[in-house]
């Protein structure tokens, strides 16, 4: 399999299959490089979030409670209400209320 074509004028002839493999290899490399850059960005964002939680904790806030609030805010109101109703039902069944 050819990963790249030599410069034009070198006298080598390529079959369409080899040219297709070259194009596919180039596309694959581009996709992989994009994913690698995005993974780096994702790690940088994760590090930033960790720093914000450290600031939050340093200010005296309960990070576990804040994580719960963030998780709940991702849901719509109906989904939150359903989750809370089920939680209340389970707590009542266990005598926790």
PDB file as gemmi writes it, atoms N, CA and C in Angstrom:
CRYST1    1.000    1.000    1.000  90.00  90.00  90.00 P 1                      
ATOM      1  N   UNK A   1       0.851  -1.180   0.000  1.00  0.00           N  
ATOM      2  CA  UNK A   1       0.000   0.000   0.000  1.00  0.00           C  
ATOM      3  C   UNK A   1       0.892   1.237   0.000  1.00  0.00           C  
ATOM      4  N   UNK A   2       0.556   2.205  -0.824  1.00  0.00           N  
ATOM      5  CA  UNK A   2       1.303   3.443  -0.922  1.00  0.00           C  
ATOM      6  C   UNK A   2       0.678   4.464   0.018  1.00  0.00           C  
ATOM      7  N   UNK A   3       1.475   5.029   0.916  1.00  0.00           N  
ATOM      8  CA  UNK A   3       0.956   6.021   1.844  1.00  0.00           C  
ATOM      9  C   UNK A   3       0.998   7.420   1.261  1.00  0.00           C  
ATOM     10  N   UNK A   4       1.873   7.643   0.301  1.00  0.00           N  
ATOM     11  CA  UNK A   4       1.899   8.929  -0.370  1.00  0.00           C  
ATOM     12  C   UNK A   4       2.496   8.732  -1.753  1.00  0.00           C  
ATOM     13  N   UNK A   5       2.150   9.623  -2.644  1.00  0.00           N  
ATOM     14  CA  UNK A   5       2.652   9.538  -4.000  1.00  0.00           C  
ATOM     15  C   UNK A   5       3.972  10.281  -4.096  1.00  0.00           C  
ATOM     16  N   UNK A   6       4.902   9.745  -4.909  1.00  0.00           N  
ATOM     17  CA  UNK A   6       6.126  10.504  -5.143  1.00  0.00           C  
ATOM     18  C   UNK A   6       5.809  11.737  -5.980  1.00  0.00           C  
ATOM     19  N   UNK A   7       6.693  12.704  -5.988  1.00  0.00           N  
ATOM     20  CA  UNK A   7       6.441  13.911  -6.777  1.00  0.00           C  
ATOM     21  C   UNK A   7       6.230  13.568  -8.247  1.00  0.00           C  
ATOM     22  N   UNK A   8       5.390  14.354  -8.941  1.00  0.00           N  
ATOM     23  CA  UNK A   8       5.146  14.099 -10.361  1.00  0.00           C  
ATOM     24  C   UNK A   8       6.456  14.152 -11.155  1.00  0.00           C  
ATOM     25  N   UNK A   9       6.486  13.367 -12.202  1.00  0.00           N  
ATOM     26  CA  UNK A   9       7.650  13.396 -13.062  1.00  0.00           C  
ATOM     27  C   UNK A   9       8.706  12.366 -12.702  1.00  0.00           C  
ATOM     28  N   UNK A  10       8.475  11.544 -11.746  1.00  0.00           N  
ATOM     29  CA  UNK A  10       9.444  10.533 -11.363  1.00  0.00           C  
ATOM     30  C   UNK A  10       9.334   9.295 -12.251  1.00  0.00           C  
ATOM     31  N   UNK A  11       8.352   9.259 -13.146  1.00  0.00           N  
ATOM     32  CA  UNK A  11       8.257   8.186 -14.108  1.00  0.00           C  
ATOM     33  C   UNK A  11       7.516   6.956 -13.610  1.00  0.00           C  
ATOM     34  N   UNK A  12       7.040   6.945 -12.376  1.00  0.00           N  
ATOM     35  CA  UNK A  12       6.314   5.781 -11.889  1.00  0.00           C  
ATOM     36  C   UNK A  12       4.851   5.922 -12.273  1.00  0.00           C  
ATOM     37  N   UNK A  13       4.261   4.811 -12.627  1.00  0.00           N  
ATOM     38  CA  UNK A  13       2.850   4.785 -12.982  1.00  0.00           C  
ATOM     39  C   UNK A  13       2.079   4.186 -11.810  1.00  0.00           C  
ATOM     40  N   UNK A  14       0.957   4.789 -11.440  1.00  0.00           N  
ATOM     41  CA  UNK A  14       0.138   4.295 -10.345  1.00  0.00           C  
ATOM     42  C   UNK A  14      -1.181   3.803 -10.903  1.00  0.00           C  
ATOM     43  N   UNK A  15      -1.636   2.688 -10.410  1.00  0.00           N  
ATOM     44  CA  UNK A  15      -2.939   2.176 -10.806  1.00  0.00           C  
ATOM     45  C   UNK A  15      -3.994   2.944 -10.028  1.00  0.00           C  
ATOM     46  N   UNK A  16      -5.250   2.931 -10.500  1.00  0.00           N  
ATOM     47  CA  UNK A  16      -6.314   3.624  -9.757  1.00  0.00           C  
ATOM     48  C   UNK A  16      -6.440   3.118  -8.320  1.00  0.00           C  
ATOM     49  N   UNK A  17      -6.218   1.837  -8.077  1.00  0.00           N  
ATOM     50  CA  UNK A  17      -6.323   1.300  -6.718  1.00  0.00           C  
ATOM     51  C   UNK A  17      -5.265   1.931  -5.827  1.00  0.00           C  
ATOM     52  N   UNK A  18      -4.044   2.084  -6.318  1.00  0.00           N  
ATOM     53  CA  UNK A  18      -2.984   2.688  -5.518  1.00  0.00           C  
ATOM     54  C   UNK A  18      -3.298   4.154  -5.230  1.00  0.00           C  
ATOM     55  N   UNK A  19      -3.829   4.854  -6.239  1.00  0.00           N  
ATOM     56  CA  UNK A  19      -4.196   6.252  -6.052  1.00  0.00           C  
ATOM     57  C   UNK A  19      -5.306   6.372  -5.022  1.00  0.00           C  
ATOM     58  N   UNK A  20      -6.294   5.473  -5.073  1.00  0.00           N  
ATOM     59  CA  UNK A  20      -7.381   5.459  -4.103  1.00  0.00           C  
ATOM     60  C   UNK A  20      -6.861   5.191  -2.703  1.00  0.00           C  
ATOM     61  N   UNK A  21      -5.891   4.298  -2.584  1.00  0.00           N  
ATOM     62  CA  UNK A  21      -5.309   4.008  -1.280  1.00  0.00           C  
ATOM     63  C   UNK A  21      -4.567   5.224  -0.749  1.00  0.00           C  
ATOM     64  N   UNK A  22      -3.909   5.953  -1.658  1.00  0.00           N  
ATOM     65  CA  UNK A  22      -3.199   7.157  -1.257  1.00  0.00           C  
ATOM     66  C   UNK A  22      -4.180   8.196  -0.729  1.00  0.00           C  
ATOM     67  N   UNK A  23      -5.296   8.374  -1.442  1.00  0.00           N  
ATOM     68  CA  UNK A  23      -6.309   9.334  -1.004  1.00  0.00           C  
ATOM     69  C   UNK A  23      -6.890   8.891   0.330  1.00  0.00           C  
ATOM     70  N   UNK A  24      -7.213   7.592   0.456  1.00  0.00           N  
ATOM     71  CA  UNK A  24      -7.786   7.089   1.701  1.00  0.00           C  
ATOM     72  C   UNK A  24      -6.793   7.252   2.844  1.00  0.00           C  
ATOM     73  N   UNK A  25      -5.526   7.011   2.600  1.00  0.00           N  
ATOM     74  CA  UNK A  25      -4.514   7.167   3.640  1.00  0.00           C  
ATOM     75  C   UNK A  25      -4.417   8.626   4.068  1.00  0.00           C  
ATOM     76  N   UNK A  26      -4.494   9.537   3.108  1.00  0.00           N  
ATOM     77  CA  UNK A  26      -4.451  10.963   3.430  1.00  0.00           C  
ATOM     78  C   UNK A  26      -5.657  11.390   4.249  1.00  0.00           C  
ATOM     79  N   UNK A  27      -6.833  10.890   3.873  1.00  0.00           N  
ATOM     80  CA  UNK A  27      -8.046  11.210   4.624  1.00  0.00           C  
ATOM     81  C   UNK A  27      -7.963  10.637   6.034  1.00  0.00           C  
ATOM     82  N   UNK A  28      -7.504   9.397   6.135  1.00  0.00           N  
ATOM     83  CA  UNK A  28      -7.384   8.752   7.432  1.00  0.00           C  
ATOM     84  C   UNK A  28      -6.446   9.537   8.336  1.00  0.00           C  
ATOM     85  N   UNK A  29      -5.317   9.943   7.797  1.00  0.00           N  
ATOM     86  CA  UNK A  29      -4.351  10.713   8.583  1.00  0.00           C  
ATOM     87  C   UNK A  29      -4.973  12.029   9.050  1.00  0.00           C  
ATOM     88  N   UNK A  30      -5.720  12.690   8.176  1.00  0.00           N  
ATOM     89  CA  UNK A  30      -6.364  13.956   8.537  1.00  0.00           C  
ATOM     90  C   UNK A  30      -7.387  13.755   9.655  1.00  0.00           C  
ATOM     91  N   UNK A  31      -8.184  12.676   9.553  1.00  0.00           N  
ATOM     92  CA  UNK A  31      -9.151  12.382  10.605  1.00  0.00           C  
ATOM     93  C   UNK A  31      -8.453  12.121  11.933  1.00  0.00           C  
ATOM     94  N   UNK A  32      -7.411  11.320  11.902  1.00  0.00           N  
ATOM     95  CA  UNK A  32      -6.682  10.983  13.117  1.00  0.00           C  
ATOM     96  C   UNK A  32      -6.079  12.233  13.747  1.00  0.00           C  
ATOM     97  N   UNK A  33      -5.492  13.092  12.935  1.00  0.00           N  
ATOM     98  CA  UNK A  33      -4.900  14.325  13.463  1.00  0.00           C  
ATOM     99  C   UNK A  33      -5.957  15.231  14.079  1.00  0.00           C  
ATOM    100  N   UNK A  34      -7.156  15.291  13.449  1.00  0.00           N  
ATOM    101  CA  UNK A  34      -8.247  16.092  14.020  1.00  0.00           C  
ATOM    102  C   UNK A  34      -8.674  15.538  15.373  1.00  0.00           C  
ATOM    103  N   UNK A  35      -8.806  14.210  15.442  1.00  0.00           N  
ATOM    104  CA  UNK A  35      -9.198  13.577  16.700  1.00  0.00           C  
ATOM    105  C   UNK A  35      -8.151  13.844  17.771  1.00  0.00           C  
ATOM    106  N   UNK A  36      -6.880  13.744  17.411  1.00  0.00           N  
ATOM    107  CA  UNK A  36      -5.807  14.001  18.373  1.00  0.00           C  
ATOM    108  C   UNK A  36      -5.876  15.434  18.900  1.00  0.00           C  
ATOM    109  N   UNK A  37      -6.130  16.399  18.019  1.00  0.00           N  
ATOM    110  CA  UNK A  37      -6.245  17.791  18.458  1.00  0.00           C  
ATOM    111  C   UNK A  37      -7.444  17.972  19.385  1.00  0.00           C  
ATOM    112  N   UNK A  38      -8.556  17.339  19.032  1.00  0.00           N  
ATOM    113  CA  UNK A  38      -9.751  17.439  19.868  1.00  0.00           C  
ATOM    114  C   UNK A  38      -9.527  16.781  21.231  1.00  0.00           C  
ATOM    115  N   UNK A  39      -8.802  15.661  21.255  1.00  0.00           N  
ATOM    116  CA  UNK A  39      -8.477  15.007  22.530  1.00  0.00           C  
ATOM    117  C   UNK A  39      -7.622  15.933  23.398  1.00  0.00           C  
ATOM    118  N   UNK A  40      -6.689  16.645  22.783  1.00  0.00           N  
ATOM    119  CA  UNK A  40      -5.873  17.611  23.526  1.00  0.00           C  
ATOM    120  C   UNK A  40      -6.750  18.730  24.088  1.00  0.00           C  
ATOM    121  N   UNK A  41      -7.680  19.222  23.252  1.00  0.00           N  
ATOM    122  CA  UNK A  41      -8.602  20.266  23.706  1.00  0.00           C  
ATOM    123  C   UNK A  41      -9.467  19.759  24.852  1.00  0.00           C  
ATOM    124  N   UNK A  42      -9.943  18.510  24.725  1.00  0.00           N  
ATOM    125  CA  UNK A  42     -10.786  17.922  25.758  1.00  0.00           C  
ATOM    126  C   UNK A  42     -10.024  17.835  27.085  1.00  0.00           C  
ATOM    127  N   UNK A  43      -8.761  17.446  27.014  1.00  0.00           N  
ATOM    128  CA  UNK A  43      -7.955  17.349  28.236  1.00  0.00           C  
ATOM    129  C   UNK A  43      -7.739  18.723  28.857  1.00  0.00           C  
ATOM    130  N   UNK A  44      -7.510  19.718  28.002  1.00  0.00           N  
ATOM    131  CA  UNK A  44      -7.326  21.086  28.510  1.00  0.00           C  
ATOM    132  C   UNK A  44      -8.598  21.574  29.198  1.00  0.00           C  
ATOM    133  N   UNK A  45      -9.755  21.283  28.623  1.00  0.00           N  
ATOM    134  CA  UNK A  45     -11.026  21.684  29.230  1.00  0.00           C  
ATOM    135  C   UNK A  45     -11.236  20.941  30.545  1.00  0.00           C  
ATOM    136  N   UNK A  46     -10.929  19.645  30.575  1.00  0.00           N  
ATOM    137  CA  UNK A  46     -11.060  18.869  31.813  1.00  0.00           C  
ATOM    138  C   UNK A  46     -10.167  19.453  32.908  1.00  0.00           C  
ATOM    139  N   UNK A  47      -8.966  19.862  32.535  1.00  0.00           N  
ATOM    140  CA  UNK A  47      -8.061  20.490  33.504  1.00  0.00           C  
ATOM    141  C   UNK A  47      -8.634  21.811  34.017  1.00  0.00           C  
ATOM    142  N   UNK A  48      -9.236  22.594  33.109  1.00  0.00           N  
ATOM    143  CA  UNK A  48      -9.859  23.862  33.510  1.00  0.00           C  
ATOM    144  C   UNK A  48     -11.018  23.618  34.481  1.00  0.00           C  
ATOM    145  N   UNK A  49     -11.842  22.612  34.199  1.00  0.00           N  
ATOM    146  CA  UNK A  49     -12.965  22.290  35.071  1.00  0.00           C  
ATOM    147  C   UNK A  49     -12.456  21.873  36.446  1.00  0.00           C  
ATOM    148  N   UNK A  50     -11.399  21.075  36.456  1.00  0.00           N  
ATOM    149  CA  UNK A  50     -10.801  20.645  37.729  1.00  0.00           C  
ATOM    150  C   UNK A  50     -10.338  21.859  38.536  1.00  0.00           C  
ATOM    151  N   UNK A  51      -9.721  22.826  37.851  1.00  0.00           N  
ATOM    152  CA  UNK A  51      -9.265  24.051  38.515  1.00  0.00           C  
ATOM    153  C   UNK A  51     -10.437  24.837  39.109  1.00  0.00           C  
ATOM    154  N   UNK A  52     -11.552  24.912  38.372  1.00  0.00           N  
ATOM    155  CA  UNK A  52     -12.723  25.644  38.864  1.00  0.00           C  
ATOM    156  C   UNK A  52     -13.284  24.948  40.104  1.00  0.00           C  
ATOM    157  N   UNK A  53     -13.332  23.608  40.083  1.00  0.00           N  
ATOM    158  CA  UNK A  53     -13.808  22.886  41.263  1.00  0.00           C  
ATOM    159  C   UNK A  53     -12.873  23.097  42.454  1.00  0.00           C  
ATOM    160  N   UNK A  54     -11.584  23.195  42.192  1.00  0.00           N  
ATOM    161  CA  UNK A  54     -10.638  23.466  43.282  1.00  0.00           C  
ATOM    162  C   UNK A  54     -10.898  24.854  43.868  1.00  0.00           C  
ATOM    163  N   UNK A  55     -11.162  25.836  43.009  1.00  0.00           N  
ATOM    164  CA  UNK A  55     -11.503  27.189  43.489  1.00  0.00           C  
ATOM    165  C   UNK A  55     -12.790  27.164  44.298  1.00  0.00           C  
ATOM    166  N   UNK A  56     -13.761  26.427  43.782  1.00  0.00           N  
ATOM    167  CA  UNK A  56     -15.056  26.302  44.430  1.00  0.00           C  
ATOM    168  C   UNK A  56     -14.891  25.734  45.839  1.00  0.00           C  
ATOM    169  N   UNK A  57     -14.112  24.675  45.938  1.00  0.00           N  
ATOM    170  CA  UNK A  57     -13.860  24.035  47.228  1.00  0.00           C  
ATOM    171  C   UNK A  57     -13.099  24.982  48.158  1.00  0.00           C  
ATOM    172  N   UNK A  58     -12.125  25.695  47.596  1.00  0.00           N  
ATOM    173  CA  UNK A  58     -11.348  26.642  48.383  1.00  0.00           C  
ATOM    174  C   UNK A  58     -12.178  27.783  48.933  1.00  0.00           C  
ATOM    175  N   UNK A  59     -13.279  28.075  48.269  1.00  0.00           N  
ATOM    176  CA  UNK A  59     -14.179  29.136  48.711  1.00  0.00           C  
ATOM    177  C   UNK A  59     -15.154  28.636  49.771  1.00  0.00           C  
ATOM    178  N   UNK A  60     -15.189  27.302  49.957  1.00  0.00           N  
ATOM    179  CA  UNK A  60     -16.046  26.739  50.994  1.00  0.00           C  
ATOM    180  C   UNK A  60     -17.291  26.042  50.493  1.00  0.00           C  
ATOM    181  N   UNK A  61     -17.463  25.958  49.189  1.00  0.00           N  
ATOM    182  CA  UNK A  61     -18.636  25.275  48.654  1.00  0.00           C  
ATOM    183  C   UNK A  61     -18.418  23.767  48.667  1.00  0.00           C  
ATOM    184  N   UNK A  62     -19.524  23.022  48.750  1.00  0.00           N  
ATOM    185  CA  UNK A  62     -19.498  21.563  48.726  1.00  0.00           C  
ATOM    186  C   UNK A  62     -19.498  21.117  47.262  1.00  0.00           C  
ATOM    187  N   UNK A  63     -18.399  20.568  46.822  1.00  0.00           N  
ATOM    188  CA  UNK A  63     -18.270  20.208  45.402  1.00  0.00           C  
ATOM    189  C   UNK A  63     -19.209  19.075  45.007  1.00  0.00           C  
ATOM    190  N   UNK A  64     -19.483  18.158  45.913  1.00  0.00           N  
ATOM    191  CA  UNK A  64     -20.397  17.057  45.596  1.00  0.00           C  
ATOM    192  C   UNK A  64     -21.799  17.609  45.316  1.00  0.00           C  
ATOM    193  N   UNK A  65     -22.243  18.558  46.138  1.00  0.00           N  
ATOM    194  CA  UNK A  65     -23.554  19.177  45.930  1.00  0.00           C  
ATOM    195  C   UNK A  65     -23.580  19.956  44.612  1.00  0.00           C  
ATOM    196  N   UNK A  66     -22.505  20.655  44.310  1.00  0.00           N  
ATOM    197  CA  UNK A  66     -22.447  21.425  43.065  1.00  0.00           C  
ATOM    198  C   UNK A  66     -22.488  20.489  41.863  1.00  0.00           C  
ATOM    199  N   UNK A  67     -21.783  19.358  41.935  1.00  0.00           N  
ATOM    200  CA  UNK A  67     -21.828  18.377  40.836  1.00  0.00           C  
ATOM    201  C   UNK A  67     -23.248  17.853  40.644  1.00  0.00           C  
ATOM    202  N   UNK A  68     -23.961  17.639  41.745  1.00  0.00           N  
ATOM    203  CA  UNK A  68     -25.351  17.185  41.657  1.00  0.00           C  
ATOM    204  C   UNK A  68     -26.215  18.247  40.997  1.00  0.00           C  
ATOM    205  N   UNK A  69     -26.037  19.494  41.387  1.00  0.00           N  
ATOM    206  CA  UNK A  69     -26.797  20.597  40.780  1.00  0.00           C  
ATOM    207  C   UNK A  69     -26.514  20.668  39.278  1.00  0.00           C  
ATOM    208  N   UNK A  70     -25.256  20.546  38.886  1.00  0.00           N  
ATOM    209  CA  UNK A  70     -24.895  20.598  37.459  1.00  0.00           C  
ATOM    210  C   UNK A  70     -25.564  19.458  36.700  1.00  0.00           C  
ATOM    211  N   UNK A  71     -25.543  18.256  37.311  1.00  0.00           N  
ATOM    212  CA  UNK A  71     -26.184  17.097  36.668  1.00  0.00           C  
ATOM    213  C   UNK A  71     -27.681  17.338  36.516  1.00  0.00           C  
ATOM    214  N   UNK A  72     -28.313  17.892  37.545  1.00  0.00           N  
ATOM    215  CA  UNK A  72     -29.757  18.153  37.485  1.00  0.00           C  
ATOM    216  C   UNK A  72     -30.099  19.236  36.466  1.00  0.00           C  
ATOM    217  N   UNK A  73     -29.254  20.247  36.350  1.00  0.00           N  
ATOM    218  CA  UNK A  73     -29.514  21.333  35.396  1.00  0.00           C  
ATOM    219  C   UNK A  73     -29.447  20.874  33.945  1.00  0.00           C  
ATOM    220  N   UNK A  74     -28.773  19.758  33.703  1.00  0.00           N  
ATOM    221  CA  UNK A  74     -28.703  19.216  32.339  1.00  0.00           C  
ATOM    222  C   UNK A  74     -30.031  18.613  31.897  1.00  0.00           C  
ATOM    223  N   UNK A  75     -30.883  18.285  32.865  1.00  0.00           N  
ATOM    224  CA  UNK A  75     -32.160  17.641  32.573  1.00  0.00           C  
ATOM    225  C   UNK A  75     -33.253  18.685  32.463  1.00  0.00           C  
ATOM    226  N   UNK A  76     -34.315  18.323  31.727  1.00  0.00           N  
ATOM    227  CA  UNK A  76     -35.445  19.246  31.685  1.00  0.00           C  
ATOM    228  C   UNK A  76     -36.275  19.066  32.958  1.00  0.00           C  
ATOM    229  N   UNK A  77     -37.211  19.984  33.189  1.00  0.00           N  
ATOM    230  CA  UNK A  77     -37.975  20.010  34.433  1.00  0.00           C  
ATOM    231  C   UNK A  77     -38.744  18.709  34.655  1.00  0.00           C  
ATOM    232  N   UNK A  78     -39.365  18.175  33.618  1.00  0.00           N  
ATOM    233  CA  UNK A  78     -40.157  16.949  33.758  1.00  0.00           C  
ATOM    234  C   UNK A  78     -39.275  15.775  34.165  1.00  0.00           C  
ATOM    235  N   UNK A  79     -38.115  15.685  33.559  1.00  0.00           N  
ATOM    236  CA  UNK A  79     -37.187  14.602  33.885  1.00  0.00           C  
ATOM    237  C   UNK A  79     -36.691  14.723  35.336  1.00  0.00           C  
ATOM    238  N   UNK A  80     -36.421  15.955  35.767  1.00  0.00           N  
ATOM    239  CA  UNK A  80     -35.997  16.183  37.160  1.00  0.00           C  
ATOM    240  C   UNK A  80     -37.098  15.802  38.136  1.00  0.00           C  
ATOM    241  N   UNK A  81     -38.335  16.213  37.823  1.00  0.00           N  
ATOM    242  CA  UNK A  81     -39.457  15.906  38.708  1.00  0.00           C  
ATOM    243  C   UNK A  81     -39.675  14.403  38.822  1.00  0.00           C  
ATOM    244  N   UNK A  82     -39.558  13.702  37.708  1.00  0.00           N  
ATOM    245  CA  UNK A  82     -39.721  12.249  37.724  1.00  0.00           C  
ATOM    246  C   UNK A  82     -38.635  11.595  38.584  1.00  0.00           C  
ATOM    247  N   UNK A  83     -37.406  12.037  38.412  1.00  0.00           N  
ATOM    248  CA  UNK A  83     -36.305  11.490  39.205  1.00  0.00           C  
ATOM    249  C   UNK A  83     -36.525  11.756  40.698  1.00  0.00           C  
ATOM    250  N   UNK A  84     -36.946  12.978  41.037  1.00  0.00           N  
ATOM    251  CA  UNK A  84     -37.180  13.320  42.436  1.00  0.00           C  
ATOM    252  C   UNK A  84     -38.340  12.514  43.021  1.00  0.00           C  
ATOM    253  N   UNK A  85     -39.396  12.288  42.230  1.00  0.00           N  
ATOM    254  CA  UNK A  85     -40.544  11.513  42.696  1.00  0.00           C  
ATOM    255  C   UNK A  85     -40.141  10.069  42.979  1.00  0.00           C  
ATOM    256  N   UNK A  86     -39.359   9.488  42.096  1.00  0.00           N  
ATOM    257  CA  UNK A  86     -38.895   8.113  42.299  1.00  0.00           C  
ATOM    258  C   UNK A  86     -37.986   8.040  43.516  1.00  0.00           C  
ATOM    259  N   UNK A  87     -37.101   9.013  43.657  1.00  0.00           N  
ATOM    260  CA  UNK A  87     -36.213   9.055  44.814  1.00  0.00           C  
ATOM    261  C   UNK A  87     -37.017   9.166  46.115  1.00  0.00           C  
ATOM    262  N   UNK A  88     -38.032  10.043  46.125  1.00  0.00           N  
ATOM    263  CA  UNK A  88     -38.889  10.186  47.308  1.00  0.00           C  
ATOM    264  C   UNK A  88     -39.622   8.877  47.616  1.00  0.00           C  
ATOM    265  N   UNK A  89     -40.120   8.210  46.588  1.00  0.00           N  
ATOM    266  CA  UNK A  89     -40.812   6.937  46.763  1.00  0.00           C  
ATOM    267  C   UNK A  89     -39.882   5.899  47.390  1.00  0.00           C  
ATOM    268  N   UNK A  90     -38.682   5.791  46.877  1.00  0.00           N  
ATOM    269  CA  UNK A  90     -37.710   4.834  47.403  1.00  0.00           C  
ATOM    270  C   UNK A  90     -37.316   5.165  48.839  1.00  0.00           C  
ATOM    271  N   UNK A  91     -37.122   6.450  49.110  1.00  0.00           N  
ATOM    272  CA  UNK A  91     -36.763   6.858  50.469  1.00  0.00           C  
ATOM    273  C   UNK A  91     -37.894   6.527  51.444  1.00  0.00           C  
ATOM    274  N   UNK A  92     -39.131   6.768  51.044  1.00  0.00           N  
ATOM    275  CA  UNK A  92     -40.278   6.464  51.889  1.00  0.00           C  
ATOM    276  C   UNK A  92     -40.380   4.951  52.124  1.00  0.00           C  
ATOM    277  N   UNK A  93     -40.136   4.161  51.090  1.00  0.00           N  
ATOM    278  CA  UNK A  93     -40.189   2.705  51.224  1.00  0.00           C  
ATOM    279  C   UNK A  93     -39.130   2.201  52.201  1.00  0.00           C  
ATOM    280  N   UNK A  94     -38.029   2.911  52.311  1.00  0.00           N  
ATOM    281  CA  UNK A  94     -36.947   2.518  53.203  1.00  0.00           C  
ATOM    282  C   UNK A  94     -37.035   3.198  54.568  1.00  0.00           C  
ATOM    283  N   UNK A  95     -38.110   3.975  54.775  1.00  0.00           N  
ATOM    284  CA  UNK A  95     -38.291   4.677  56.058  1.00  0.00           C  
ATOM    285  C   UNK A  95     -37.303   5.799  56.271  1.00  0.00           C  
ATOM    286  N   UNK A  96     -36.886   6.431  55.203  1.00  0.00           N  
ATOM    287  CA  UNK A  96     -35.894   7.500  55.298  1.00  0.00           C  
ATOM    288  C   UNK A  96     -36.539   8.876  55.345  1.00  0.00           C  
ATOM    289  N   UNK A  97     -37.859   8.957  55.345  1.00  0.00           N  
ATOM    290  CA  UNK A  97     -38.527  10.260  55.353  1.00  0.00           C  
ATOM    291  C   UNK A  97     -39.093  10.575  56.690  1.00  0.00           C  
TER     292      UNK A  97                                                      
END                                                                             
